[in-house]
Amino acid sequence: MKRRDFIKVTGLGAAGAATMSAPAIAQSMPEIKWRMPTSWPKSLDTLYGGAEMMSKVVAEATDNKFQIQTFAGGEIVPGLQVLDAVQNGTVEIGHTASYYYFGKDPTFTFGSSVPFGPNMRINQAWYMLGGGKEVLNEFYKKYNVVSLLAGNTGCQMGGWFRKEITAVDDLKGLKFRIGGFAGRVMQKLGAVPQQIAGGDIYPALEKGTIDGAEWVGPYDDEKLGFYKVAPHYYYPGWWEGGPMLLSFVNLDKWNALPKYYQSVLEQAGHYANNWMMAKYDQSNPQALRRLLANGTKLHAFSPPIMEASLKAAKELHNEVAAGNADFKKVYESLTAFSNNSYQWFQVAEVGYDNFMARHAQS
């Protein structure tokens, strides 16, 4: 994407182009170089690739005046410490999942996905137009960062297990790698949650340190090789119905950026977000076919497990909201938006998708 094309697409030049030529804009742009650590290994070309795409668009839209160097998890800081590095100014920007930091405050979970939260489209609509961005950035300000939309994986899978999980009792004592706040829901069901960065999951699963693990979906999971050591693959990942990925920007660095650069950076995140969603939708079907051909056993979580998980999640959300004003404020915003949206989705979207899915399998 060329800078002039980017300006046209994003609307940055629609009104301004009449009074300010592209060369004039270029002449006024300072040279800025930032570093962006991510939570992802380079092998995950959709997650890490989304961060690279964001950096690429920023560079092209500014004639390389604003450059962001991307780093895999562990190259500058560990994958689960990206927020900390941005917060304290070690780096200017990071690409990560907000819910990794729920240990600081459970409210961080909403920047990715809350268990039994909305699907990809509803979650994104809430962030962009339903007040989500504003209420989240009000919270993130306490940690000296501002958020930008930078990706979404779509509904995730329920993970890989060494043995079949047919009843709620099968979860008791099970050591399960799961990201973010959802681990506390699993605790209510008797499981022992483990938060492990993406690149470290396979060794833990192979050695038996954990009994199961969830990551994203077929395309990424195949790359990480989980099917080789845990053949039972479950769906859906009720803890991540449509998880967003965010870029956190150090608040002082954000405020110091020229307004044009702020706009470019935000729109580059949106471009990367749309690219990532399309990439997963394109890649997951073929990956799932390959996994099944290699012996993966696909299972749906049983209705009793789903119902017990929903009950536990609602109990936890209410417990946390009762003692955490930030969590309560964001939860009420998201829930109201989601409930209203699903009333519409069930009218046309769900009915149509179910009909088409049945006929696609016939």
Steps between C-alpha positions, in 0.01 A plus 500: 500500500647835393475808717270690263272195470495464879400863541211452257382173656504620858351838426804680638521698178134530398456854623860587572630401156333807352710731713814294571688307235667168573852648458415773750389238750817301443720804555339566837533143629776440755708183493398271786618148579316282748539143622203265533546175695223244460373202693539271197768277352590581141376158388142618556477701182147620567544632855857621453415579139227737617754700697732505199215612277419786733863617491516465123192714444629772733829515312338509156247763602775731624762447229704309762517803727324307779655158541404232752733202544316182601640240741384150587423400857823463698717714271468813713271387780316173571173457316291557811677822601425715196260727690756560774765602245262752341375629833846578635627645173751228415328493160250730337240247381415131538274242334335259741181361652359716777373205704855377562518770766186412694721433803553874528126561479222273363378795292782429254303201373253721310768626262514148358200285587300424811379140544169459316548845356390609152612371164762670285272747329309605810819538703653718231184707461493560875863615501468723195150648530339374821711687755749218553808690390415793725423298812807278451738789441366670810611188689829456311596859581568383855780288353643782288390345169238554231356217289460463125305224327756273332353156434235237567526121469129424474341233717773272632515128561459335839845345507697177487474224759685176557175324586133555420309753709142379515376628835566788738672261740764432235626854551577451868873510564576546131799729438388714209684779321250779448554869443370772722199533727330184368737298715307615805182357348681170443607507865136509602453181299793332672773547241846638575564786254847577368589822318785423259622705203437354154853385428523307829177301477616203290794404728271512804240285325761256371662455841167452673541815708149582382213270397349724238538836332305752299653752266304642207371273225601247235746713303713610796448180698628291210814713481562446872462123460258430783331218309817293530470467878131563578261351241162618635399838358196673650274788401383766556738712705225660705755721669587671171199553279665786309819614675657828400872563491619846588802718457582678822676833455683681778274792587777762499630376164146501359432855616830615349419360154386743230127466443560368152718222637236416760245461221734291288584273794135448590397427141797267454370302798159474335659382177697233687184403687305440180793317342531267799131411501508422129821300534353275769179452306705402197747273682304317770282280274796344320695461824213316667478257207872428530474447874216252459695318229789468746287328763357787700173405672250785490247534782238750612487586868191327637192710589553431874856632479387808309217573745723448805764726348245774429366480854851519647592793275194704598566433867859616465409812303248603764743428783774712345263780400376526858846603619656666194343818367705500178404142419135573574495808275654325200300180554171690503597688183597185312207291625238759404649538153539125452148411612350756265718382211413134543130583477577614148746224415249224575252656257708469185865417553470186712215353300675559171836368620345184645312433176809555284723292729260204480494513123876544472541165674245318283 
